[in-house]
Amino acid sequence: MHKRIIYSVFGVAAAGVVLFGVYAWHPEIAPLAPGAKPPFSQADIARGKIMAAAGYCSTCHTPPGGLEYGGNYQMNTPFGVIYSSNITPDPDTGIGRWSEEAFIRAMRTGVSRDGHHLLPAFPFEHFNKMTDDDIKAIYAYLMSSVPAVNQQKKENGIAFPLNLRFLQAGWKLLFANTTPFEKHSDKSDEWNRGAYLAQGIAHCGACHTPRNALGGEKYSQMYEGALIDGWIAPSLTRSSTSPLHWRAQDFYEYLRTGNSPYHGAAAGPMAPVVHHGLAALPDADLKALSVYFGELAGSNSDDPAAAPKLQAAVDEQHKIKDLRIDNGARLYTSTCSACHYSSSQQVKGRPLLALGSATHLEDPSNLINVILDGFRSDQGISGVVMPQFRDALSDDDITAIATYLRQTAGEQPWPNLLQKVGEIRRQPRFEQ
C-alpha cells in the first residue's frame, strides 16, 4: 500500500516535470540569412524611433559612455547584477540575424530567438500590450537606422538556481500578466490612448508598482509606488502622499518639462524617462498620458494656487528661526534657501521643498539622493543645475537639513535618518 502511494507521488511529480518542460520549451526561430532584412517604410521607421524612445530602450540598453543600444547597461537587482542585451543589428552579438517573427516573440513572451527565456528585467509583459504594428515599427527602426555595434554581452551575476533560464517559465506562469490591452468602452479615446501608452511601451508600472519577494508586480497595487535603483518611484494614484493633489495639468507639465512647481522635479531614474524618452512623443500623447494618470490620482480640479497648504508653505519661509540652536535651519538657510524661496503664493520654477513629494514620502531616499548628487542640466528643469553636496556636507549635516525640512512640512520625523543617509552615500551611484 505504502509503495503504491510512493509510486503514485513519484508518477505525478514526473508527469508535472514533463508538463512543465513542455510548457517551458520554445523552439529556435531560424536566423536571417545575411542581407535578408525585409524592406521597411519610412513611416514605420519614424514611428519606431518614437516608440523606442517612449520605451526608453536606449536608456536600458546603453551603459554610461557606451555605444547606443550596444547593451551591458548594469542593473543591480535584489537577485544579482543583470546586464542588458545588445539590440543593434550586429549579426554576431546583436539582433542582426533576428527575423521580425523572433523580435515579436521576444517582445510579447520574453523568449529569445534561440528559445531561451529572457530575465524579467525585460518588461515583456508590458510590451505584450502593444499592437503588432507598433512592435514591427520598433523592429524596423532598430534594424535600419541604428548602427551595428559588435559587443559581447557580459555575464549576469545571478546566483544558482535563479540563473537557470527554463525556471523563468515558472516565474512567468506565476507572476506575469500577459493579457493584451483592452480598451475601456466607458472611457474617452484620449484616456484609452494614455492607458495604452502607460501600460504598454512606457511600462510605467514596472517602476511605480510594488513587487513581491520574487520580483513580480503586485497588480492589485498598480502605480502605488516602489523602490527602484535606490530611489522611490512615488505613487501615481490617490494614495500619493503629496500635500497638493496631482491634476492632469500637473502630470502634463511634469512629463513635458521635467518639473511640476507644486510637486517636484524629475531626478534619478526618472530624469532620462522624461528628457530622453517621453519627450519624443507628440503633445497629444503626453496629454493622453496625463488624462489617464489624472483620473488615477482622483480627477482633481482644485486650483493649487488657492490651497491653504501652499500658503502655509510660503508663510513658513518667512518665520524667523533661531539659527544659533537649530542647526538644520541654519544649514538650510545658508545652503538651500537662496534657490528654494518663493516670496508669494505664485510658485514659479523650482518647487518649494515643503511641498515637494520627496519631503512627504515615508522613505527619505529621494531627498537624500538629491542633496548628495544634485541635478545636472539634463535633469529636472532643463538647463537648471543644482550643485551636489556629497563632498560639502557630512552625514550629520544632511540629516539636520532633512529633519528640518520634514518638520517644516508638518510630517513626523523619519526614523533612523542618520543611518539612512550613510547607507545611501555608500550605495552604488546609478549614472543615467
C-alpha positions, 0 to 999 in steps of 0.5 A: 500500500505504502509503495503504491502511494510512493509510486503514485507521488513519484508518477505525478511529480514526473508527469508535472516535470514533463508538463512543465518542460513542455510548457517551458520549451520554445523552439529556435526561430531560424536566423536571417540569412545575411542581407535578408532584412525585409524592406521597411517604410519610412513611416514605420521607421519614424514611428519606431524611433518614437516608440523606442524612445517612449520605451526608453530602450536606449536608456536600458540598453546603453551603459554610461559612455557606451555605444547606443543600444550596444547593451551591458547597461548594469542593473543591480537587482535584489537577485544579482547584477543583470546586464542588458542585451545588445539590440543593434543589428550586429549579426554576431552579438546583436539582433542582426540575424533576428527575423521580425517573427523572433523580435515579436516573440521576444517582445510579447513572451520574453523568449529569445530567438534561440528559445531561451527565456529572457530575465524579467528585467525585460518588461515583456509583459508590458510590451505584450500590450502593444499592437503588432504594428507598433512592435514591427515599427520598433523592429524596423527602426532598430534594424535600419537606422541604428548602427551595428555595434559588435559587443559581447554581452557580459555575464549576469551575476545571478546566483544558482538556481535563479540563473537557470533560464527554463525556471523563468517559465515558472516565474512567468506562469506565476507572476506575469500578466500577459493579457493584451490591452483592452480598451475601456468602452466607458472611457474617452479615446484620449484616456484609452490612448494614455492607458495604452501608452502607460501600460504598454511601451512606457511600462510605467508600472514596472517602476511605480508598482510594488513587487513581491519577494520574487520580483513580480508586480503586485497588480492589485497595487498598480502605480502605488509606488516602489523602490527602484535603483535606490530611489522611490518611484512615488505613487501615481494614484490617490494614495500619493502622499503629496500635500497638493493633489496631482491634476492632469495639468500637473502630470502634463507639465511634469512629463513635458518639462521635467518639473511640476512647481507644486510637486517636484522635479524629475531626478534619478531614474526618472530624469532620462524617462522624461528628457530622453524618452517621453519627450519624443512623443507628440503633445497629444500623447503626453496629454493622453498620458496625463488624462489617464494618470489624472483620473488615477490620482482622483480627477482633481480640479482644485486650483493649487494656487488657492490651497491653504497648504501652499500658503502655509508653505510660503508663510513658513519661509518667512518665520524667523528661526533661531539659527544659533540652536537649530542647526538644520535651519541654519544649514538650510538657510545658508545652503538651500534657501537662496534657490528654494524661496518663493516670496508669494503664493505664485510658485514659479520654477523650482518647487518649494521643498515643503511641498515637494513629494520627496519631503512627504514620502515615508522613505527619505531616499529621494531627498537624500539622493538629491542633496548628495548628487544634485541635478545636472542640466539634463535633469529636472528643469532643463538647463537648471543645475543644482550643485551636489553636496556629497563632498560639502556636507557630512552625514550629520549635516544632511540629516539636520537639513532633512529633519528640518525640512520634514518638520517644516512640512508638518510630517513626523520625523523619519526614523533612523535618518542618520543611518539612512543617509550613510547607507545611501552615500555608500550605495552604488551611484546609478549614472543615467 
